[in-house]
Amino acid sequence: MSATRRDSLYPEMLDGPTSAPSTPSGHTIPPESEQRVSHRCVDCSTPAPKTETNYTLISSRYGWRLTRTVDANGRRMMEWRCPSCYTRHRAKRPL
């Protein structure tokens, strides 16, 4: 009997699909983890610049910041702030 590993016969079973699903028009749809939602600053409502990923927004080039807060009901929330609003937000925050 051969000692062939299952993952060598069926690699797609372990790693998932090898390509993204496509639409009827033939365009591929990025996985949910890569789909970018448009963001706005919670303080001034400025729209975030279009970028490939959210990681690009927090880079030194754009300087947007993501903060975690808790709302009145105790639920955790994530808030995006543009560089100028984050500077003001940080100055108000107690150390």
C-alpha positions as CSV (number, residue, x, y, z in Angstrom):
1,M,0.0,0.0,0.0
2,S,1.3,3.4,-0.9
3,A,2.0,6.0,1.8
4,T,0.5,8.9,-0.2
5,R,-0.6,11.8,1.9
6,R,-4.1,13.0,1.5
7,D,-3.1,16.7,1.2
8,S,-0.9,15.9,-1.8
9,L,-3.9,14.4,-3.6
10,Y,-6.5,17.0,-2.6
11,P,-4.7,20.3,-1.7
12,E,-7.8,22.3,-2.3
13,M,-9.5,20.5,0.5
14,L,-7.1,21.9,3.0
15,D,-6.4,25.3,1.7
16,G,-9.9,26.1,0.4
17,P,-10.6,27.2,-3.2
18,T,-7.5,28.2,-5.2
19,S,-9.3,31.1,-6.9
20,A,-11.8,33.7,-5.9
21,P,-15.4,33.1,-7.1
22,S,-16.4,35.0,-10.2
23,T,-19.5,36.9,-11.1
24,P,-21.5,36.2,-14.3
25,S,-19.6,39.1,-16.0
26,G,-16.3,37.2,-15.3
27,H,-14.9,39.6,-12.6
28,T,-13.5,38.0,-9.5
29,I,-14.9,38.9,-6.1
30,P,-12.3,39.4,-3.4
31,P,-12.8,37.4,-0.2
32,E,-14.8,39.1,2.5
33,S,-11.6,39.7,4.5
34,E,-10.3,41.8,1.6
35,Q,-13.4,43.7,0.7
36,R,-13.1,47.2,1.9
37,V,-16.0,49.2,3.3
38,S,-15.8,53.0,2.9
39,H,-15.0,54.6,6.2
40,R,-15.7,58.1,7.6
41,C,-14.2,60.0,10.5
42,V,-16.5,59.8,13.5
43,D,-15.8,63.4,14.5
44,C,-15.9,65.4,11.2
45,S,-17.4,62.8,8.8
46,T,-14.6,63.2,6.3
47,P,-14.6,60.2,4.0
48,A,-11.4,58.1,4.1
49,P,-9.3,58.0,0.9
50,K,-9.7,55.0,-1.3
51,T,-7.0,52.4,-0.5
52,E,-6.4,48.7,-1.2
53,T,-6.7,47.7,2.4
54,N,-7.5,49.2,5.8
55,Y,-3.9,48.7,6.8
56,T,-3.0,51.4,4.2
57,L,-5.2,53.9,6.0
58,I,-3.2,53.6,9.2
59,S,0.1,54.0,7.4
60,S,2.2,57.1,7.8
61,R,1.1,58.2,4.4
62,Y,-2.6,58.6,5.4
63,G,-2.4,58.6,9.2
64,W,-5.9,57.5,10.0
65,R,-6.4,55.8,13.4
66,L,-8.8,53.2,14.6
67,T,-9.9,53.4,18.2
68,R,-11.9,50.9,20.3
69,T,-14.7,52.3,22.6
70,V,-17.6,51.0,24.6
71,D,-21.1,52.4,23.9
72,A,-23.8,53.1,26.5
73,N,-25.1,49.5,26.2
74,G,-21.7,48.0,26.9
75,R,-21.0,46.9,23.3
76,R,-17.6,47.4,21.8
77,M,-17.3,49.8,18.9
78,M,-14.5,50.7,16.5
79,E,-14.2,54.3,15.4
80,W,-12.1,55.7,12.5
81,R,-10.6,59.2,12.9
82,C,-8.7,61.3,10.4
83,P,-5.3,62.6,11.5
84,S,-6.4,66.0,12.7
85,C,-9.4,64.7,14.6
86,Y,-7.3,61.9,16.2
87,T,-4.8,64.5,17.4
88,R,-7.6,66.4,19.1
89,H,-9.1,63.1,20.5
90,R,-5.7,62.1,21.9
91,A,-5.2,65.4,23.6
92,K,-8.5,65.2,25.4
93,R,-7.8,61.6,26.6
94,P,-6.4,61.3,30.1
95,L,-3.1,59.5,30.4
